[in-house]
Amino acid sequence: MELLLSEDEQRMRERVRALVDGQIMPRTAELDETTAVAWDVAAMLVREGILGVVIPEEYGGVGPGVKATEVCLVREELARGSANIDLLFTMQGLGSYPIVVAGSEAQKRRFLPPIARAEKLAGYALTEPAAGSDLSMIETVAERRGASWVLNGGKIFISNAGVAGTYTVFAKTDPAAGVRGLSCFIVEKEAPGFAVVQQFDLSAPHCIGELSFKDCTIPADQIVGEPGQGFRIAMQTFDVYRPSVGAAAIGMAQAALEESIRYSRGRVQFGHPLIDNQAIQFKLADMATSLEAARMLVYRAAKLKDRGAARVSKEASMAKLFATEAAWRAIDEAVQIHGGNGVRRGVRVERLYRQVRALRIYEGASEIQRLVIARHLRQEYEN
C-alpha cells in the first residue's frame, strides 16, 4: 500500500489511525448503536483537521482541493473504529461535493464554511421510493417561479435526515428529458415546504429517514450549476465517493480481521489456541489477501481521479464492487471464527456484520456496478 501513497498521505493515515485507536475505538459500542449525532466527535474531527479534507481550504477546509485518495484513507481508518463516525465524515463530503465541484463562488462562500466547521451537517438527497439505481425515475420536480424555485416530491433513505442543516437535492426541471432534465439544488432545513416525514430504524442504527417537499420554495440562486446538469454533477460526485465506500468497507473488514486474530489466539479448543488450527489459518490468510487486493483497486481509482482523469466511472465501480463484496465475505468469516459468540448482540463482529451489509447497496448496488463496468468494456471494444 505504501507504494500507492505519498509520504504526506502515509502520515495522514497514521495520524487518523492514532486518533481512532485512542479516542474512537474505546467508544465504538456507544457510537454505533445509536441514531444520535456525536457532536463532540465532530468537533474533534474539525480540531484535528480531518473533517476539513472534504472541503477546499479557501472555504474552511484544510487543503487546496478535495482529494479522493485522502477521502479514502480517512474513511478506511474511521470505519475501522466506528461506522457512524465514518458516516458523519462522509456525509459532510457527499452533501457538499456538488457545491464544491459545480457551485458558484457565492454558494461556496455561503454554504461550505459552516459544513467544514461542523456547525451544520450536510445531506445528499437523491434516492426516491421509485428511483434508486435508475435516476431517470426521479419524480421530484422543480419549477421556476419568478425569483424562486419551487420543489415538489419526496426523498427516501437520506442519511442525516432531520439533523442536516443543508441538503443538496436532485429534482427534474424538465421531466420529459429523463436524466438530462435533472438539476441540483441547495435546500436548507428552514425552507418553507420542507419536512422530515419519518426516520427509519435500520439493523445497523444511524440517522436516516424520509424527506418531503410540498411547494418547497428556495431562492433562484440556490440551483447548483445550470438546469439539466444534475446527472453530470451526481456522476462526478460518485467518481470521488464510490471508491471511498470501498475504503470504508475495507476498514470494517480490517477491524473484523483484527478481532478474529485476537479471538483465535485466546480461544483454546482441543488443547490448542484456535489460531493453530489450519482451517482458521486459511480463513485469516484469505481475509487478509482479499482486503489487500481491495485496497489496490480502491487507491488506484482514487489516484486516477486525483491525477486529473476526466472520468473514472469504470475504475470507481470496480473498486466499490470488489471491496464491498470482499469485506462482506471477510466479516462473514470473522463471525464463523467467533462461533456462537459471533452472533451475540454487542460483540464487535456481530455489529460489523450488520453494518457492512448496506455498503453493497448504497451509492449503487453491486449489480449496478457490474452494469457500469460491462458498459465501459463494451464501449472500449467497440471503439
C-alpha positions as CSV (number, residue, x, y, z in Angstrom):
1,M,0.0,0.0,0.0
2,E,2.9,2.3,0.7
3,L,3.8,2.2,-3.0
4,L,0.5,4.0,-3.8
5,L,0.6,6.6,-1.1
6,S,2.8,9.7,-0.8
7,E,4.7,10.4,2.4
8,D,2.1,13.1,3.3
9,E,-0.7,10.6,2.8
10,Q,1.0,8.0,4.8
11,R,1.5,10.5,7.7
12,M,-2.2,11.4,7.4
13,R,-3.2,7.7,7.6
14,E,-1.0,7.3,10.8
15,R,-2.5,10.4,12.4
16,V,-6.1,9.3,11.8
17,R,-5.2,5.8,12.9
18,A,-3.8,7.0,16.2
19,L,-6.8,9.2,16.8
20,V,-9.1,6.2,16.1
21,D,-7.2,3.9,18.4
22,G,-7.0,6.4,21.2
23,Q,-10.3,8.3,21.1
24,I,-12.9,6.5,18.9
25,M,-12.2,2.7,19.3
26,P,-12.9,2.8,23.1
27,R,-16.3,4.3,22.3
28,T,-17.3,2.1,19.4
29,A,-20.3,0.3,21.1
30,E,-21.6,3.7,22.3
31,L,-21.2,5.4,19.0
32,D,-22.5,2.7,16.7
33,E,-25.7,1.6,18.5
34,T,-27.5,5.0,18.3
35,T,-29.0,7.3,15.8
36,A,-27.8,10.4,17.8
37,V,-25.1,12.6,16.2
38,A,-21.8,12.5,18.1
39,W,-21.3,16.3,18.1
40,D,-18.3,16.1,20.4
41,V,-16.5,13.7,17.9
42,A,-17.5,16.0,15.0
43,A,-15.8,18.9,16.9
44,M,-12.7,16.8,17.5
45,L,-12.5,15.9,13.7
46,V,-12.6,19.7,13.0
47,R,-9.9,20.5,15.5
48,E,-7.7,17.7,14.1
49,G,-8.1,19.0,10.6
50,I,-9.7,15.7,9.5
51,L,-13.2,16.9,8.6
52,G,-11.7,19.7,6.5
53,V,-10.3,17.1,4.0
54,V,-13.7,17.2,2.2
55,I,-13.7,21.0,1.5
56,P,-11.0,23.2,0.0
57,E,-9.1,25.4,2.3
58,E,-10.4,28.7,0.9
59,Y,-13.9,27.7,2.1
60,G,-12.8,26.4,5.6
61,G,-11.2,23.1,4.7
62,V,-7.5,22.1,5.0
63,G,-6.2,21.5,1.5
64,P,-6.1,23.1,-1.9
65,G,-8.9,20.8,-3.1
66,V,-10.8,17.7,-2.3
67,K,-8.6,14.7,-3.0
68,A,-10.2,11.3,-3.5
69,T,-7.2,9.5,-2.0
70,E,-7.4,11.5,1.2
71,V,-11.1,10.8,1.5
72,C,-10.5,7.1,1.1
73,L,-7.7,6.8,3.6
74,V,-9.7,8.8,6.2
75,R,-12.8,6.6,5.6
76,E,-10.8,3.4,5.9
77,E,-9.4,4.4,9.3
78,L,-12.6,5.9,10.7
79,A,-14.7,2.9,9.6
80,R,-12.2,0.6,11.3
81,G,-13.1,2.4,14.5
82,S,-16.8,3.4,14.1
83,A,-19.2,3.1,11.2
84,N,-21.2,6.1,12.5
85,I,-18.2,8.4,12.7
86,D,-17.2,7.3,9.2
87,L,-20.8,8.3,8.1
88,L,-20.5,11.6,9.8
89,F,-17.3,12.4,7.9
90,T,-18.7,11.1,4.7
91,M,-22.0,12.9,4.6
92,Q,-20.2,16.3,5.2
93,G,-18.3,15.5,2.0
94,L,-21.1,13.8,0.0
95,G,-23.6,16.6,0.8
96,S,-21.1,19.4,0.0
97,Y,-19.2,18.0,-3.0
98,P,-21.9,19.1,-5.6
99,I,-21.3,22.7,-4.3
100,V,-17.5,22.2,-4.4
101,V,-17.5,20.9,-8.0
102,A,-20.3,22.9,-9.6
103,G,-21.4,25.7,-7.2
104,S,-21.0,29.4,-7.8
105,E,-18.4,31.3,-5.8
106,A,-21.2,32.9,-3.8
107,Q,-22.6,29.5,-3.0
108,K,-19.3,28.1,-1.9
109,R,-18.5,31.0,0.4
110,R,-22.0,30.9,2.0
111,F,-22.6,27.2,2.4
112,L,-19.3,25.4,2.7
113,P,-17.6,27.1,5.8
114,P,-20.4,26.0,8.2
115,I,-20.1,22.4,6.9
116,A,-16.3,22.5,7.2
117,R,-16.7,23.6,10.9
118,A,-19.4,21.0,11.6
119,E,-21.7,23.9,12.6
120,K,-24.2,22.4,10.1
121,L,-24.4,18.8,8.9
122,A,-24.9,18.1,5.2
123,G,-27.3,15.8,3.4
124,Y,-27.4,14.3,-0.1
125,A,-30.9,13.8,-1.3
126,L,-31.0,11.7,-4.5
127,T,-32.9,8.4,-3.7
128,E,-36.7,8.2,-4.1
129,P,-39.2,5.4,-3.5
130,A,-39.3,4.7,-7.2
131,A,-35.8,5.9,-8.1
132,G,-32.8,4.1,-6.6
133,S,-30.4,3.0,-9.2
134,D,-32.5,4.4,-12.1
135,L,-32.2,8.1,-11.8
136,S,-34.5,8.6,-14.8
137,M,-37.3,7.6,-12.5
138,I,-36.9,10.6,-10.2
139,E,-40.3,12.2,-9.7
140,T,-39.3,15.2,-7.6
141,V,-39.8,18.3,-9.8
142,A,-38.6,21.9,-9.5
143,E,-40.4,24.7,-11.3
144,R,-39.0,28.2,-11.7
145,R,-41.5,30.8,-10.4
146,G,-40.1,34.3,-10.7
147,A,-37.2,34.7,-8.3
148,S,-37.7,31.3,-6.8
149,W,-37.5,27.6,-7.5
150,V,-40.4,25.5,-6.1
151,L,-39.8,21.8,-5.4
152,N,-42.5,19.1,-5.0
153,G,-41.8,15.5,-4.3
154,G,-40.0,13.3,-1.8
155,K,-36.7,11.5,-1.0
156,I,-36.1,8.3,1.0
157,F,-33.2,6.7,2.8
158,I,-31.5,10.1,3.3
159,S,-28.7,10.0,5.8
160,N,-28.7,12.9,8.3
161,A,-32.5,13.4,7.6
162,G,-33.7,15.8,10.2
163,V,-30.3,16.8,11.6
164,A,-28.7,18.2,8.5
165,G,-28.9,21.9,8.0
166,T,-28.0,21.9,4.3
167,Y,-29.2,19.4,1.7
168,T,-28.1,19.0,-2.0
169,V,-31.3,17.9,-3.6
170,F,-31.8,16.5,-7.1
171,A,-35.0,17.2,-8.9
172,K,-36.3,17.4,-12.5
173,T,-36.6,20.8,-14.1
174,D,-37.5,19.1,-17.4
175,P,-39.5,15.9,-16.6
176,A,-39.7,14.9,-20.3
177,A,-36.0,14.9,-20.7
178,G,-35.2,11.9,-18.4
179,V,-31.8,12.2,-16.7
180,R,-30.9,15.2,-19.0
181,G,-33.7,17.1,-17.2
182,L,-32.2,16.5,-13.7
183,S,-30.9,19.5,-11.8
184,C,-29.2,20.0,-8.4
185,F,-30.4,22.4,-5.7
186,I,-29.3,23.6,-2.2
187,V,-32.2,23.3,0.3
188,E,-31.9,24.5,3.9
189,K,-33.9,22.8,6.5
190,E,-35.7,26.1,7.3
191,A,-37.1,26.3,3.7
192,P,-40.9,26.6,3.7
193,G,-42.4,23.4,2.4
194,F,-39.5,21.2,3.5
195,A,-40.3,18.5,6.1
196,V,-38.9,15.3,7.6
197,V,-41.6,12.7,7.2
198,Q,-40.2,9.9,9.2
199,Q,-36.9,8.4,10.5
200,F,-36.0,4.7,9.8
201,D,-34.9,2.0,12.3
202,L,-32.2,0.1,10.5
203,S,-30.4,-3.1,11.5
204,A,-27.3,-1.0,12.0
205,P,-28.6,2.2,13.5
206,H,-27.8,5.6,12.1
207,C,-29.7,8.8,11.4
208,I,-31.6,8.2,8.2
209,G,-35.1,9.0,7.0
210,E,-37.6,10.3,4.5
211,L,-37.9,13.9,3.3
212,S,-40.9,15.7,1.8
213,F,-41.1,18.8,-0.5
214,K,-44.5,20.4,-0.8
215,D,-44.3,23.7,-2.6
216,C,-40.8,24.0,-1.1
217,T,-39.6,27.4,-2.1
218,I,-36.0,28.4,-2.3
219,P,-34.2,31.4,-3.9
220,A,-33.4,31.1,-7.6
221,D,-29.7,31.4,-6.9
222,Q,-29.7,28.1,-5.0
223,I,-29.6,25.9,-8.1
224,V,-26.1,24.3,-8.4
225,G,-24.7,24.8,-11.9
226,E,-27.2,25.2,-14.7
227,P,-30.6,23.4,-15.2
228,G,-30.1,20.0,-16.6
229,Q,-26.6,19.5,-15.2
230,G,-27.8,17.4,-12.2
231,F,-26.9,14.0,-13.7
232,R,-23.4,15.1,-14.5
233,I,-22.9,16.5,-11.0
234,A,-24.2,13.3,-9.4
235,M,-21.8,11.2,-11.6
236,Q,-18.8,13.5,-10.7
237,T,-19.7,13.0,-7.0
238,F,-19.9,9.2,-7.4
239,D,-16.4,9.2,-9.1
240,V,-15.0,10.5,-5.8
241,Y,-17.2,8.8,-3.3
242,R,-17.8,5.3,-4.8
243,P,-14.1,4.3,-4.2
244,S,-14.4,5.7,-0.7
245,V,-17.3,3.3,0.0
246,G,-14.9,0.5,-0.8
247,A,-12.4,2.1,1.6
248,A,-14.9,2.2,4.4
249,A,-15.8,-1.5,3.7
250,I,-12.1,-2.4,4.0
251,G,-11.8,-0.5,7.3
252,M,-14.7,-2.5,8.7
253,A,-13.3,-5.8,7.5
254,Q,-9.8,-4.9,8.8
255,A,-11.5,-4.4,12.2
256,A,-13.1,-7.9,11.8
257,L,-9.7,-9.4,10.9
258,E,-8.0,-7.9,13.9
259,E,-10.9,-9.1,16.2
260,S,-10.6,-12.6,14.6
261,I,-6.8,-12.8,15.2
262,R,-7.2,-11.6,18.8
263,Y,-10.1,-14.1,19.5
264,S,-8.5,-17.1,17.8
265,R,-5.3,-16.6,19.8
266,G,-7.1,-16.6,23.1
267,R,-9.7,-19.3,22.4
268,V,-8.5,-22.7,23.3
269,Q,-10.1,-25.8,21.7
270,F,-8.8,-29.4,21.9
271,G,-5.9,-28.3,23.9
272,H,-4.6,-25.6,21.5
273,P,-5.3,-22.0,20.6
274,L,-7.8,-21.8,17.8
275,I,-5.3,-20.0,15.6
276,D,-3.2,-23.2,15.5
277,N,-6.0,-24.8,13.5
278,Q,-5.1,-24.9,9.8
279,A,-8.7,-24.2,8.8
280,I,-8.7,-21.0,10.8
281,Q,-5.3,-20.0,9.5
282,F,-6.6,-20.4,5.9
283,K,-9.6,-18.2,6.7
284,L,-7.4,-15.5,8.1
285,A,-5.0,-15.7,5.2
286,D,-7.8,-15.4,2.7
287,M,-9.3,-12.5,4.6
288,A,-6.0,-10.6,4.6
289,T,-5.2,-11.3,1.0
290,S,-8.6,-10.2,-0.3
291,L,-8.5,-7.0,1.7
292,E,-5.1,-6.1,0.3
293,A,-6.3,-6.7,-3.2
294,A,-9.3,-4.5,-2.5
295,R,-7.0,-1.7,-1.3
296,M,-5.1,-1.8,-4.6
297,L,-8.3,-1.2,-6.6
298,V,-9.7,1.5,-4.2
299,Y,-6.5,3.5,-4.2
300,R,-5.9,3.1,-7.9
301,A,-9.3,4.6,-8.7
302,A,-8.7,7.4,-6.2
303,K,-5.2,8.2,-7.6
304,L,-6.5,8.3,-11.2
305,K,-9.2,10.8,-10.1
306,D,-6.6,12.9,-8.2
307,R,-4.3,12.9,-11.2
308,G,-6.9,14.6,-13.4
309,A,-8.7,11.9,-15.2
310,A,-12.0,13.3,-16.5
311,R,-14.0,10.3,-15.6
312,V,-13.1,7.2,-13.6
313,S,-16.5,5.6,-13.5
314,K,-15.3,2.1,-14.5
315,E,-12.4,2.1,-12.0
316,A,-14.6,3.6,-9.3
317,S,-17.2,0.9,-9.9
318,M,-14.6,-1.9,-9.9
319,A,-13.3,-0.6,-6.6
320,K,-16.6,-0.3,-4.9
321,L,-17.8,-3.7,-6.2
322,F,-14.7,-5.7,-5.3
323,A,-14.1,-4.0,-1.9
324,T,-17.6,-4.2,-0.6
325,E,-18.1,-7.8,-1.7
326,A,-14.6,-8.8,-0.3
327,A,-15.4,-7.1,3.0
328,W,-18.8,-8.8,3.3
329,R,-17.1,-12.2,2.8
330,A,-14.3,-11.4,5.3
331,I,-16.7,-10.3,8.0
332,D,-18.9,-13.3,7.5
333,E,-15.8,-15.5,8.0
334,A,-15.0,-13.4,11.2
335,V,-18.4,-14.3,12.5
336,Q,-17.7,-18.0,11.7
337,I,-14.4,-17.9,13.5
338,H,-16.1,-16.5,16.6
339,G,-18.7,-19.3,16.5
340,G,-21.6,-18.7,18.8
341,N,-20.0,-15.6,20.2
342,G,-20.1,-14.1,16.7
343,V,-23.8,-13.8,16.7
344,R,-24.1,-12.3,20.2
345,R,-25.5,-8.8,20.2
346,G,-22.8,-6.4,21.4
347,V,-19.9,-8.5,20.1
348,R,-17.9,-6.3,17.6
349,V,-18.0,-8.8,14.7
350,E,-21.8,-9.1,15.1
351,R,-22.2,-5.4,14.8
352,L,-19.8,-5.2,11.8
353,Y,-21.9,-8.0,10.1
354,R,-24.9,-5.7,10.3
355,Q,-23.0,-2.5,9.4
356,V,-21.2,-3.8,6.3
357,R,-24.4,-5.0,4.6
358,A,-25.6,-1.6,3.5
359,L,-22.4,-0.8,1.6
360,R,-23.2,-3.3,-1.1
361,I,-26.4,-1.3,-1.8
362,Y,-25.9,2.4,-1.3
363,E,-24.2,4.6,-4.0
364,G,-25.1,2.0,-6.5
365,A,-25.8,-1.7,-5.6
366,S,-23.2,-4.3,-6.7
367,E,-25.4,-5.3,-9.6
368,I,-25.3,-1.7,-10.9
369,Q,-21.6,-1.6,-10.5
370,R,-21.4,-4.7,-12.7
371,L,-23.6,-3.0,-15.3
372,V,-21.4,0.1,-15.3
373,I,-18.2,-1.9,-15.8
374,A,-19.8,-4.0,-18.5
375,R,-21.0,-0.9,-20.4
376,H,-17.5,0.6,-20.3
377,L,-16.0,-2.7,-21.5
378,R,-18.4,-2.8,-24.4
379,Q,-17.6,0.7,-25.4
380,E,-13.9,0.1,-25.2
381,Y,-14.1,-2.9,-27.6
382,E,-16.4,-1.1,-30.0
383,N,-14.1,1.8,-30.4
